[in-house]
Amino acid sequence: MTEDPSKPKRIGEILIENKTIEPDQLERALVAQRQIGGALGEHLVRQGAVDDVHLLSALSAQTGLQYVQLPKIAVPPGVLKLVSLDTVRKRRLLPIHLDGQRLLVGFVDPRDLDAIRQAEVESGHAVRPVLLSGVQLDEALRFFDQHGYGTRPLTLTVLAPGPTALDLPDLLRAMIQLRGQDLYLTAGAIPAIKVDNELRRLPLAPVTGEEITRLLEGHLTPAQRATFDAQLELDFAHQIPHVGRFRCNVYRQRGAVAFTARHIVEKIPTFEDLGLPRWLHEFAHKQQGLVLITGPTGHGKSTTLASLVDVINHERQVNVITIEDPIEFVHQHRRSNVNQREVGTDTRSFAEGLRHVFRQAPDVMVVGELRDHESTSIALTAAETGHLVLATMHSLNATATVDRIVDLYPPAQQHQVRAQLAESLLLVFSQRLLRRRDGRGRALAYERVSTSLRVKNALREGKAYTLRGLMQSNHEELSSLDQALADLVVAGTVTREEAHQYAESPGYVDELCRVRG
């Protein structure tokens, strides 16, 4: 029986027969493919075993299809718009040229019949498939991130150089160039960058735990190495000259070292930069009370908090004390004094820093994250005793935030903490960041619970859950995330599918979209 030519190893055998690659190079690429997925050829290119031209030539011989080289052509905006960017990303394809009623489409995997059918349905044209390099498609996606999708011709005159060796400054620089949020180094995986909440692989081979350890050696102080050895994980902020500032975490998984870094933008974004509502500005001028910025990890809580502090710094004359783990945005002293304390460097913990904060005469207290009973208790007391307290929490939505705070306390104290929240809570601002339809960054959606008589009564009586029903009505102090999502869909800012991923009730979002046209 002859071997099925569609099996992934077949292209490797062709390259070996042509003496383009060595057997050990093929084996490393197959290991990476088994662990990570994707096309075998992409792994061979990432590892430097073969270049795009040789790979496409071999694939052409295997499949009988022609191939396209994106750096040698320009794809018109009108052709790009025949297929959505979401389909381009998910199906690993790209519309290239429209010839009458036939659309030329490049596919990383031309055997994906579902992808071919989807391209035909979306475009309304018969599709002629050609081969496309995965590396070149990734470069096209970077182009769309920078310039928008279908707003100008796609031209890749020179493929952007990616890091070709494990060097931390180069990897972090690549993250900045891609406008990414996080860099991930995990043993057995190709280094990856999160861009608009999607993981994107860099053109490198999978890394080992030993390689990650060597990579970090010159970037950890002796004290940091000792902390990691003792606790098996480490949070720290790291500055690399001419590259940027990063919030980093080193930990262990499956017995190997792993590393994550988040880029911290040095310029503190304004409300306009972030798309924050103007009404949020007034809470920076409150004299006392508790303001909570909530949401999942990676959805901009720390950035929103920093923007609020920046408003206070420029518009009020007060003493601000922050407790952060680690310090992300560095505030210069303007009209206010902004004293930034880092957990592990300036104080032992959030609770320890808050325990002594009243002796530092703060007008405004900023807590990077409320994590435990003691920190939350001190923050509530401060909000009741004439201080403005700004903090973040991880929670699913605005009302769940209240329940999470109450659950931090023993049952005997929960009635008291509900009363404290009813009197001191000014605002819960729960936010999400969604990928824009045009591929240019992310858009903000939020829900709001702010103080009013009905909100205070619901909190005091332990009926925060009733506020979710009221959010669907027109109350100034209450607004739901689903309403914000519908607004973004109607405005054409995000796709309906993207909004559904974050909606509490996708059906309600669709209904709002129909009502609003």
N, C-alpha and C positions, 0 to 999 in steps of 0.2 A: 504494500500500500504506500502510495506516495505521501510525503508529509504535507499537511495543510499549509499552503503558503500564507494564509492569513494569520498564523500564529506569530506573536511578537518576536520570537527568536529568529524568524526567517530573515528579517532585514539585517540582523546581526551576522547571519551566515553569509549573506551576500557581501557585506562589508569585509568579512574575513577572507572570503574567496578572492575579493579584489585587492587584498592586502592593504586595506585602508585602516583597519584596526587590528589589535592583537586580542587573542582569546581572553586574557585577564581583564582587558578593558571592557569587553562584552559582559563578562561575569559581574564586574562591579556595577555596570549599568542595569543588569537584570536584578541584582540585589536591591538597588535603589528603586526600581520600578515595582518590585513586590512590596516594598515597605511603604512607598509613597504614592504609587499610581502614576498615571500619565503615560505618554508615548515613550517607547524605548529610545527612539531617535533623539528626543529632547534631553534625555539623561546622557546620552553619548556626547551631545554638543556641550552640555553644561560641564561635563568632566574634561572637555578639551580633547576627546578621543577622535573627533571628526568635526569638520566645519559644515556649515549649512549647505554649501554647493554639493559636496560629496554625498551628504545624507540625502538630499533631494534627488540627486541623480540615481542613487541606489533604490530609493522608494519608487521612482519613476519606472525603473527597470522591473521592479517587483509588481507594480499595479497596472502598468501600461498607461498611466495618467501623466499629463504634462504637469510641470510645476511652475510656480511663479516666485520671483524674487522682488519683494516689496521695495528695497532701496532703488530699484531701477524703474519704478513706475510711480505715477500719482493717481490716487483714487479720488474721483470727484465726490463732493459732499452729497449730491443727489443720489448717487449709487449707494453710499454708506447708509443713508436714511431708509433704504428699502428693507433693511433688517435692523432690529433694535439692538442697542448696545448690550442689553441684558442677554440677548441670544448670542451675540458675538462672544461675550465672556463665558457663558455657561457651555455653549456648544463648540467652542474653539474653532470658529470659522470667521470668514471675512468676505463680504461682497466686494468684487474687484472691478467688474466691467459689465455694462449692459449692452448687448448686441441684439438689437431688435427686441424680440420677446424672450430671448434667452439670457439669463444672468450667470455670469462667470463668478463662481464662489470658491475661495481657497479654504481647504479643510486640513486641519492637523491630522485628523483621522478620517479619510474619505470612505471608510467602511461603516461609518455611523449613519445608517439609513434614517434614523429618527431626526438627526441634525439636517440631513438633506431635505426631508419632508417639511420640517419646520421652516427652513429657509424659503421653500417654495410657497408655503401658505402665507408667510408674512410678506413676501415680496410680490406675490401674485404673478410670478414668472416661472417658467421652467428653468431648472438649475443645471448648469454644466459644472461638475466638480473638478478642481485642480488641486494639486498638492501645495501645502503652505507650511513653512517651518514654524514650529512652536515658539522658537526664540524670536523670530521676526514678528509673530503675532503678539507676543508679550511686549515687544518694543512699540508696536502699533497702539496697544492699550496704554502704554505710558504717554504716547503722543496725545491720545484722547484725554487723559487725565490733565494734561497741561493746556490743551487748546480747545477742548470740547469735542463732542462727537457730531460729525456732520456739519460743523460750522465753517470748515475750511478743508481744502484738499489734503488728503493724507500723503505726506512726503517724508520718506525716511532716507535722506541722502547718505547718512553714515549711522550705523547702528551704535547706540550709546554704549560706551564701555562699562561693563559691570565689573565688580571686584573679581579678580582671578586668583586670589590667594586669601587665606584666612588672616586678615589684618583688621583689628577692631575699628580704627578710625575710618578705613575704607568702607567697611560694612555700615557704619553709622552714617557716613557721607552718602552712601547709596540710599539709605532710608530717607534722608532729607531730600535728595534729588527726586525721589518717587513720591514725595509728600506723604510719606507713611507715618503711622502712629507708633508702631512697635516693631522691634527686631527680635526674632526668636532663633536661638541656637539650642538644638536638642540633639543628643547623641543618636546617630542612625538616620537623621533627617537632613534634607537640604536646607541650608539657612533660608529663612523666610521673613518677609516684611508684611505687616498688615496695612493695607491701603483701603480706606473707606470700608472698613470692617470685613475685608476679604484677604485671605492669606495668599501671598504671591511669592513663588520660589525665585531665588537668585540663581544666576548661571554658575553654580558651584556643585561640587560633589557632596554627598552626605558627609557630615562631620562626626568624629568620634568624641567621646568624653575627654580623652587625653588632649585632643586638639583644642577643645574649648578651654580646658585648664591652662594650656600654654598660652592661649590667646589672651587670657585675663591676667596673666602673671605680672605684666608691667603696669597694670591699671588698678591694682588693689594695694592699699597701704598695709604694713605689717599688722596694724590693729584690726583692719577689716578682715585680713586673712585669718587672724586668730579668732575673731567672732564667728566667721563662717565655719571654721574647724570645730568650734565648740557647739554651735547651734544648728549647723547643717543648712542654714539659709541666711541671706544677708540682703537688706535694703540699703541702698546708698544713692546719692546724687553724684554725678560725674561730669566734669567739664573737660572737653578736649579742645585745645586752642585751634582756632580757625575752622572748627567743625560745629560745635554747639554744646548745649547742656542737656543731660539725659538723666532720667530717673531709672535706676537699674535694680535688678534683683538676680541674685545667684542662688540656686537651690540644687537639690539632688533629685534625680528620678531614675528608678531602676538601677541604683548604685552608681550612676554617672552624673557629672556636673552638667547643669543646664543654665541658660542665661537669657534674660529678657531685658530690653532697654526701651524706654519710651522717650521720644523727643520732646523736649520742653522748649517752646518758642520763647526766645528772650524778650521780644516785644510783647507786652501784655495786650491781648486783643481787646478792642472796644466793643460796646454793645452792638454797634453797627456791623463790625467784623463778624460777630457771632450770630447775628440775627435775633438777639434778645429783645423782648418787648420793652417799650419805653416805660410802661408802668412799673417794671421791676426796679427802675432807677430810684423811685421814691423810698424803697426799703433800705437803701444805703444811707438815708438820712434819718432813719428811726433812732430814737434815743435809747430804747430798751426793747427787749423781746428776743425771740428765737426765730431765725430764718434758716431753713433746711433746704439744701440743694441735693436732690436724690436721683437715683437711676442706676442702671447696671454699670459694670466696669467698661471703660473705653467710650463712654458717651458724653464726655466733656464736662463732668461735674467740677473738677478742679479748675478748669479754664473759666467757667462761669463764676466760680467763687473768686478767682483772682481778678476778674473784671469788676466785680462788686467792690473788692478791696481797693482797686485802683480809683474807682469813683470817690470813695471815702478819702483816699490819700490826696486827691486833687481838689476836693470840694469842701472838706471839713477840717477843723483844727482840733484833732483828738489824738489820744495815745492808743495805738493798735498793738495788741500782742497776738502773734500767731503761733500755733503749735502744729508742726507739719512732719510728715514721715514719707519721704524726705522733703526738703524745701524744693519746690519746682520753679515757680516764678519769683524772681528777685525784685522786690519793690524798692525803689529809691525814695528817700524821705522827701516829701513835698510839703504840702501844708500840714500834713499829719506826720507823726513819728510812727514808723512801721517796724516793730521789733519782731524779727522772725526767729523762732526757736525750732531746731531740728531734733527730732527724737533720735537718741543714740549719740548725739554730739553735744547738744545744749541741755538736754533733759533726758531722763532715763525712759520715760513712757508718756503717753498722752495723759494718763491719770496723774502721774507724778508732776508733770508740768502744770496741769490745771489745779492741783492741790495748792500750789504756791502762787497762782496767778494773781490773786487779789492783792498781794503785797506789792505787785508791780504797777498798781494804780491804772488798770486798763479802762478805757471808755468803750472800746470795741474788742471783743475776743473772737478769734478765728481758729476753728478746730478743723484740721485737715480731714478727720473722719471720726465720728462717734461710733466706737466699737463695743464698749462695755458699760456695765451698770454704773461704775464709779464716775467715768468721764461724763456720761449722760446726766447723772445726778448733779454734778458740779455745774455743767452747762445750764441746766434748768434753774438752779439756784441763782446763777449769775444773771440770767435773763429776767428773773423776778426781782432782783435787787439793783436795777438801774443800769444794766449793761446791755449793749447790743451784741448778741452772739450769732455768728455765722458759722455754719458747719455743713459737712456732707455726710450722707449715709447711703449705703447700698440697700435698695428696696425696689419692689416691682412697680409700685405706683404711689400716689400721694397718700391715700388712705391707709395703705399697708405700712407706710412709714410710722404712722401713729401707733398702730398695733405692735410694730416691732419695738418701739420705745417702751411701751407698756410691758411687753413680754420680757424685757431685761430685768424687771423687778420681781421680787417674791410676791405671791398672791396677796399677802397682808398689806403690801405697800401700793398695790396697783390702783386702788381708789384715790389715794393721795396724788399719785403721779398724773392721773387723768385730770384732777383738779388743777395741778400745776400747768399742764399742757393747755388746758382751756384758758388760763389767764395769761400765759407767756408766749404761746405760739403765734407768730405773726404770719408765717407763710411756709408752705411746703411746695417747692417748685420741682416737679419730677420731669426729667427731660430724656429725649432720645435723639440720636443723630442717624439720619437716613441717607442712603446713597441717592444723589441727584439723578434725574432722568438723563441729563446731558453729560454725565460722567465727570463733572467738574466739582469734586468735593462732596460735602454732606450738608444736609439741611436740617434745621432744628424743629422738632415738634415737642410740645410740653403740655402738662396739665397742672392745674393750680388749685390749691386749697388755702385760702387766706382768711384772716380773722373776721368774724361777724357774730351776731347774737346766735344765729342758728348753728353755726359751726361750733361755737363755745358750748352750747347746750349738748350737741351730739358728742363732743369729746368728753365732757364731764359725765355724761350718762353711759359712756362706753359704747356708743352707737355710731362710731366713725364709719361703719359699713353703709349706713343710710345715706351718707354724703355721695356715694357713687351714683345712686339713682338721681339725686338732685343735680349732678353734673350735666345731665342731658337736657336740663332746663336752662333758661336764660337767667343765671344768677351771676352777678359781677364777681363775687368772691370764689366762684367754683367754675372750673372748665375742665373738660375731659380730654385725654390724649386722642381719643377717636375723633373728636371734633377738629383738632389740629391736623390730624392725618388727612381727613377729608379736605380741609382747606388746601393742603399741599398738593393733593391729587387734582383737585379742580383747577388750581393755578398752573398745573402742568409741571410742577417742580419735581415731583417723584411719581413713579409708576404706581398703579393700583396694587400690583403684586408686592412691591416693596412696602407699601403701607400696610398690607395685610399681615406681613411678618411681625409687626409691632402692635397691631390692633388688639384690643380686648375683645371686640366683637366685629369681625370683618363684615358681617352682614349689615351692622349699623353704619359702618363707614360707607358701604355701597349705597345705603339708603340716603345718607347725607349727601353723597355725591350726586345722586339723581335729583334730589330736592334743589341743590345749588347749581344744577345745570352742568 
